[in-house]
Amino acid sequence: MTIEQLMERVGSTQTGRIIEYVKDGLNELNSESETHTAVATISIENGKRFYNLPNQSVRILDVRCKDHNNQDGLYESIPRMAYEPATEDSDGF
């Protein structure tokens, strides 16, 4: 659909205003859905605590690990902590 067709449908003659409405709508759609996402897999090593993240990472949406409590070995999300942990870390971090 072109701007002209949109203007005819809404009955407006103000091209600039309609273009701004379209831009606002596209920005709102973009803020509600994630674009340009990629999946990275890091193998967990025994005794290793800290892992390097890919350099192109901007934001982490979800961290999953294989749940050892279920028989199917399904991947489940690890919940995010919003506050400091209640127990002190043995490594001092």
N, C-alpha and C positions, 0 to 999 in steps of 0.2 A: 504494500500500500504506500502510495506517495503522500507527501505533505499536502498536495493539492486535493487528493481524494479525501484525506482526513479532514481538511478544512470544509469541503462540501458536506461531509457527513455531520459535522458538528455545527454547521451554519456560521462559520467565522470567516472574516476577511483579514484578520491580523496574522500575517505569516510569522512574524517574529515571536509572537506569543505562543503559537502552536508549536514552533520548533523548540522553544524552551520547555513546554509541557512534555514533548517527546523525550528531550534530554533528561528531564527530571524523572520520567518513568523508567528510562533505561538505567539511570543511576540507582534507582530504588530496586529494580530487578537484580542488578549486579550486587548490591549490598546484601540481598537475601539469599543468594546462591553462591557457592564457591566455584571459582573458575581457575583454570591452570593448576590443577592439583596433580600431584605425583605420589606414588607409593614407594617407600624405601624399606628394605628389609635388613635388619641387623641381627646377626646370630649372637645369642647370649653365650658367654664363655664362663666357665667355672672359676670363681674367685675374682672376677673382674667386676668392678662396681660402676665405673664411669665409661661412657662410650662417646665417640665423636659423632656428631650429626653432620649430614651433608651440608656443604657450604651454601648451596642454593636454597636452603630452608629459610623461610620467612616466618611461617607460623605452623605449629603442630596442631593438627585437628584431632587426632586420636592415636592412642598407643594401645596396642593389643598384644596379648601373649597367649600361648597355648595353655588352656586350663588343665592342670593335672588332676583335678577332682572329678572330671567327667570321663566317661569311657570312650567318647567319640573323638576326643582330642580337639575340640572346637576352640577357635580363637575368641577370646572375650576381651572387652575393653577394660583397661585399668582405670579406676576412678581417679579423678584429679583432686588433689588436696587444695583446699582454699585457705587453710590456716597452717600455722606451724604444727609439726607433729607433737603429740602429747608425751611421747617417750623420747629420751635423749639418744642421739646417735652415738654408737660405740666408737666410731672413727673420728668423731669430733667435727663432722661437717654439718 
